[in-house]
Amino acid sequence: MADAVTALVVDDEEMTRAIVAGYLSRIGYRTLEAETMAQAWEILSANGAAIHVVLLDRRLSDGDGLELYERMKGMPELAGIPVIVQTISDSSAEIAAAIRAGVFYYLIKPYDGALLRSVVRAAEETTGRLKSLQGDLRSRSDAIALLRDARFRFRTPQEAQNLAIALSSVASTGHSLTFGLSEILVNAVEHGNLGIGFEAKGRLKASGMLSREIEARLASSEHRDKYATLHVERSDSRVIFTVTDMGPGFDFNRYLSVDASQSHATHGRGIALARMVGFDQLTFVGTGNRVVGIVNLDRE
């Protein structure tokens, strides 16, 4: 299949590799397989340009899979390949470690084919979007670093992503600021203003209709005049991000921690992970339609 996209599956269990390959073949992927990090590195070194996504197990016979990911980030030709971490653990600390390393997607075993295919597609879509947004980021970084007080208004998930990328250089920190901002900004649009709840989002993602539903709601008379705001305040010691939407709020306590009950969901963990790895503090105010994220600035 000349036009097939290629996935590299790195797992020390032959049966797992075979099952994943079968799942992915149904959406037109061909797979390359590696049992160890050493084998995976050989494949990446020889075929990196042809690989579209990597499914990487955390626990391999020759080490932690994140070590391979760190090596990939150090190679410009490999750094842009989306990586999905697979783990048998639903440990918040283990998931947070992957996010801190730069991995945006993960799967907790066992999972079914529909979930795998959904996450693979999401990973590729997000990576492509981030690449396009980061094209002129370097030229804006110096100006953004001068920011002291600014207000932004946004309506769409795309605008939320644009803001997250643009503002990721407002502070030099050890946090995944782009990830954290992206989660709370997109949440303000999708869940806050447009009223797409957890269960509804799950159904829409499973049917491939989420983007169409978002577009329809944005254009509707009920939602077309709604917007969310981001207020950024930067001092010498910290940056405060305040996001406010026009929705009624939600039960945010349900999403402040990562637990096993949501391990098979394609969504619903973003707020908890943003809280763990994106900010020093993340606090919802009132009914939940306002959230304040604080990042302490690193000092030499």
Phi and psi in degrees as a GROMACS rama.xvg file:
@    title "Ramachandran Plot"
@    xaxis  label "Phi"
@    yaxis  label "Psi"
@TYPE xy
-63.4806  -35.1223  ALA-2
-94.8493  5.31045  ASP-3
-67.2021  141.683  ALA-4
-81.7052  155.304  VAL-5
-117.456  132.914  THR-6
-114.47  139.898  ALA-7
-102.678  120.766  LEU-8
-105.363  116.969  VAL-9
-111.789  105.544  VAL-10
-156.961  139.108  ASP-11
-84.863  2.6909  ASP-12
-105.208  116.68  GLU-13
-59.9078  -40.8308  GLU-14
-62.2551  -41.6336  MET-15
-61.5732  -44.3426  THR-16
-60.0078  -41.279  ARG-17
-66.4001  -41.7694  ALA-18
-64.3351  -45.9549  ILE-19
-61.5185  -42.8516  VAL-20
-59.6854  -39.3157  ALA-21
-65.5557  -43.6413  GLY-22
-57.754  -47.6833  TYR-23
-73.366  -28.1608  LEU-24
-62.7526  -25.5802  SER-25
-71.8222  -16.6749  ARG-26
-114.032  23.8185  ILE-27
86.0174  14.1997  GLY-28
-90.4874  145.313  TYR-29
-104.51  155.384  ARG-30
-124.109  144.377  THR-31
-108.861  146.506  LEU-32
-124.279  143.388  GLU-33
-139.252  139.058  ALA-34
-92.1542  -25.5844  GLU-35
-132.939  167.722  THR-36
-63.5038  -37.9217  MET-37
-61.4624  -44.9098  ALA-38
-64.3973  -41.493  GLN-39
-62.0374  -39.9677  ALA-40
-65.744  -37.5258  TRP-41
-61.4975  -43.8013  GLU-42
-65.8247  -44.8338  ILE-43
-63.3909  -40.6599  LEU-44
-64.1593  -35.1627  SER-45
-89.8324  -29.3384  ALA-46
-129.101  17.7159  ASN-47
-52.0767  -39.9188  GLY-48
-66.3948  -21.6114  ALA-49
-96.5027  -4.41872  ALA-50
-95.8005  129.815  ILE-51
-99.6496  -24.4285  HIS-52
-158.299  147.959  VAL-53
-120.957  127.072  VAL-54
-101.563  115.293  LEU-55
-121.784  119.794  LEU-56
-76.5978  140.949  ASP-57
-69.8705  -38.575  ARG-58
-110.128  98.8673  ARG-59
-110.718  163.123  LEU-60
-65.3244  -24.4937  SER-61
-111.033  22.3931  ASP-62
138.069  -172.245  GLY-63
-80.1257  127.952  ASP-64
-56.1052  -26.4875  GLY-65
-64.4921  -22.7722  LEU-66
-64.2108  -38.5104  GLU-67
-65.0716  -41.9318  LEU-68
-61.5386  -40.874  TYR-69
-61.6635  -39.3492  GLU-70
-64.2821  -39.9828  ARG-71
-60.8279  -41.6017  MET-72
-63.7559  -24.3216  LYS-73
-82.1009  -4.06615  GLY-74
-114.904  113.786  MET-75
-52.5903  -36.1803  PRO-76
-75.1708  -12.334  GLU-77
-112.443  -18.8701  LEU-78
-62.1852  -27.3697  ALA-79
-88.1517  -1.32722  GLY-80
-75.2748  125.074  ILE-81
-65.5449  137.756  PRO-82
-119.949  130.801  VAL-83
-112.547  118.897  ILE-84
-86.4588  133.373  VAL-85
-109.051  138.375  GLN-86
-149.062  153.117  THR-87
-92.4462  -1.53179  ILE-88
-104.722  138.474  SER-89
-100.699  22.8579  ASP-90
-62.9339  127.732  SER-91
-59.6845  -39.5928  SER-92
-64.0648  -38.8899  ALA-93
-69.7287  -40.847  GLU-94
-65.7086  -43.4394  ILE-95
-61.9237  -36.9351  ALA-96
-61.3667  -39.8493  ALA-97
-65.9217  -42.4443  ALA-98
-65.2794  -41.4907  ILE-99
-60.9695  -33.9425  ARG-100
-72.3985  -13.9518  ALA-101
112.942  2.28907  GLY-102
-83.4275  125.923  VAL-103
-95.256  -15.9593  PHE-104
-130.847  144.69  TYR-105
-151.795  157.535  TYR-106
-132.057  138.197  LEU-107
-103.368  121.479  ILE-108
-72.9122  148.084  LYS-109
-82.583  155.828  PRO-110
-139.896  163.384  TYR-111
-99.0232  172.03  ASP-112
-64.089  -37.0158  GLY-113
-63.2764  -42.4907  ALA-114
-64.4866  -45.2718  LEU-115
-58.4662  -48.4909  LEU-116
-62.8743  -38.4461  ARG-117
-63.8987  -44.4762  SER-118
-69.5075  -39.6005  VAL-119
-60.6032  -46.1154  VAL-120
-62.4482  -44.0724  ARG-121
-61.7451  -40.8061  ALA-122
-62.6724  -44.9383  ALA-123
-65.961  -41.5528  GLU-124
-63.814  -44.9109  GLU-125
-66.0457  -42.5337  THR-126
-61.7167  -42.1219  THR-127
-62.4715  -40.4031  GLY-128
-66.1004  -42.9331  ARG-129
-63.5142  -39.3587  LEU-130
-60.9826  -44.7304  LYS-131
-67.2678  -35.1497  SER-132
-74.5662  -29.3001  LEU-133
-83.4775  -1.71422  GLN-134
-55.9541  -42.3462  GLY-135
-111.733  18.5105  ASP-136
-62.3605  -40.5435  LEU-137
-59.1701  -39.6108  ARG-138
-68.6778  -21.2166  SER-139
-96.3111  -12.7565  ARG-140
-60.1246  -45.0281  SER-141
-61.4051  -40.9409  ASP-142
-68.825  -42.8169  ALA-143
-61.5363  -36.2915  ILE-144
-63.4909  -19.2441  ALA-145
-84.9732  -8.16781  LEU-146
-61.3172  135.232  LEU-147
-120.367  -39.4537  ARG-148
-153.338  121.834  ASP-149
-151.21  150.806  ALA-150
-125.162  138.383  ARG-151
-129.398  147.002  PHE-152
-121.245  134.264  ARG-153
-144.453  153.044  PHE-154
-120.555  -31.591  ARG-155
-114.676  160.311  THR-156
-59.1573  -35.2207  PRO-157
-64.4651  -43.0653  GLN-158
-64.4721  -36.2729  GLU-159
-62.908  -44.2403  ALA-160
-63.5539  -41.1142  GLN-161
-57.668  -45.3338  ASN-162
-63.6676  -43.7314  LEU-163
-59.6072  -44.1609  ALA-164
-67.2665  -46.8609  ILE-165
-62.2061  -35.91  ALA-166
-92.7112  1.07472  LEU-167
-65.5672  -17.6935  SER-168
-99.4587  11.9037  SER-169
-68.1603  -21.9088  VAL-170
-149.446  143.63  ALA-171
-93.7105  107.866  SER-172
-137.968  172.238  THR-173
-88.6232  9.01265  GLY-174
-95.7193  158.823  HIS-175
-86.4059  75.2183  SER-176
-64.9446  -40.261  LEU-177
-58.9871  -45.7543  THR-178
-61.7894  -48.7876  PHE-179
-61.7069  -46.9207  GLY-180
-62.5983  -44.4877  LEU-181
-56.6136  -44.1184  SER-182
-63.3919  -47.3024  GLU-183
-75.8442  -28.4133  ILE-184
-73.5356  -46.2676  LEU-185
-64.9975  -37.1549  VAL-186
-60.2488  -37.9799  ASN-187
-62.9221  -34.4737  ALA-188
-78.4583  -58.0635  VAL-189
-68.6774  -52.0877  GLU-190
-86.6609  -40.1702  HIS-191
-72.0447  -71.5913  GLY-192
-72.032  -41.6293  ASN-193
-90.8304  -10.5512  LEU-194
68.4759  30.0108  GLY-195
-88.3651  105.28  ILE-196
-78.8017  176.761  GLY-197
-58.611  -51.2576  PHE-198
-64.8928  -43.7783  GLU-199
-63.0587  -40.8559  ALA-200
-63.5282  -39.0988  LYS-201
-59.6581  -45.0177  GLY-202
-65.3149  -42.0166  ARG-203
-67.4258  -39.3908  LEU-204
-65.1239  -42.0476  LYS-205
-63.2768  -33.519  ALA-206
-92.2098  -2.23559  SER-207
73.5938  20.0047  GLY-208
-107.957  6.61439  MET-209
-62.4141  -48.5338  LEU-210
-60.3  -41.1313  SER-211
-65.8576  -39.6789  ARG-212
-66.1134  -39.9826  GLU-213
-61.4429  -45.6884  ILE-214
-60.9616  -41.9053  GLU-215
-64.3539  -42.9568  ALA-216
-68.7119  -37.9008  ARG-217
-61.3049  -32.6429  LEU-218
-87.5187  -10.6927  ALA-219
-73.7228  156.1  SER-220
-63.248  -28.3781  SER-221
-69.5385  -32.9751  GLU-222
-119.572  -10.1216  HIS-223
-67.3353  -19.5305  ARG-224
-98.8523  4.85844  ASP-225
-85.4294  147.056  LYS-226
-148.143  163.792  TYR-227
-116.888  157.558  ALA-228
-123.552  148.824  THR-229
-124.922  123.122  LEU-230
-111.101  123.849  HIS-231
-113.838  125.959  VAL-232
-125.088  122.807  GLU-233
-118.902  125.922  ARG-234
-114.091  -172.75  SER-235
-70.5727  -19.5471  ASP-236
-112.161  -19.2725  SER-237
-161.296  166.728  ARG-238
-123.162  131.679  VAL-239
-111.977  125.612  ILE-240
-111.681  119.06  PHE-241
-115.472  118.734  THR-242
-113.218  128.236  VAL-243
-129.059  130.891  THR-244
-114.951  176.652  ASP-245
-103.175  16.7313  MET-246
-86.8462  176.712  GLY-247
-80.4414  -7.33287  PRO-248
100.072  -179.39  GLY-249
-157.827  171.942  PHE-250
-80.8198  81.5917  ASP-251
-67.4676  -24.8469  PHE-252
-59.2627  -27.3329  ASN-253
-65.3145  -22.7682  ARG-254
-115.287  10.6563  TYR-255
-84.0158  -8.15197  LEU-256
-136.384  156.565  SER-257
-95.6944  125.064  VAL-258
-137.345  166.016  ASP-259
-64.7117  -23.1122  ALA-260
-64.7957  -19.8998  SER-261
-108.366  15.7952  GLN-262
-66.4281  -20.4277  SER-263
-102.427  7.93674  HIS-264
-86.7075  149.534  ALA-265
-85.2173  -2.45512  THR-266
-156.051  -178.065  HIS-267
99.5572  -6.66379  GLY-268
-103.783  -6.42161  ARG-269
-59.1314  -43.2852  GLY-270
-64.9957  -44.8932  ILE-271
-61.9358  -42.3502  ALA-272
-70.537  -37.8215  LEU-273
-60.7365  -39.9819  ALA-274
-64.1429  -37.7644  ARG-275
-77.9405  -40.2012  MET-276
-119.53  -10.8091  VAL-277
-95.3825  -27.7954  GLY-278
-139.923  159.498  PHE-279
-76.7878  -33.036  ASP-280
-141.224  141.747  GLN-281
-139.5  116.656  LEU-282
-130.453  129.254  THR-283
-90.4979  140.74  PHE-284
-112.88  139.989  VAL-285
62.0145  -126.702  GLY-286
-81.799  -5.67162  THR-287
108.844  1.04696  GLY-288
-88.3808  7.99173  ASN-289
-136.425  133.885  ARG-290
-133.835  139.555  VAL-291
-118.741  120.852  VAL-292
-112.562  133.634  GLY-293
-120.861  132.745  ILE-294
-121.403  120.277  VAL-295
-78.7145  136.739  ASN-296
-79.0237  136.846  LEU-297
-68.6526  143.546  ASP-298
-125.332  145.063  ARG-299
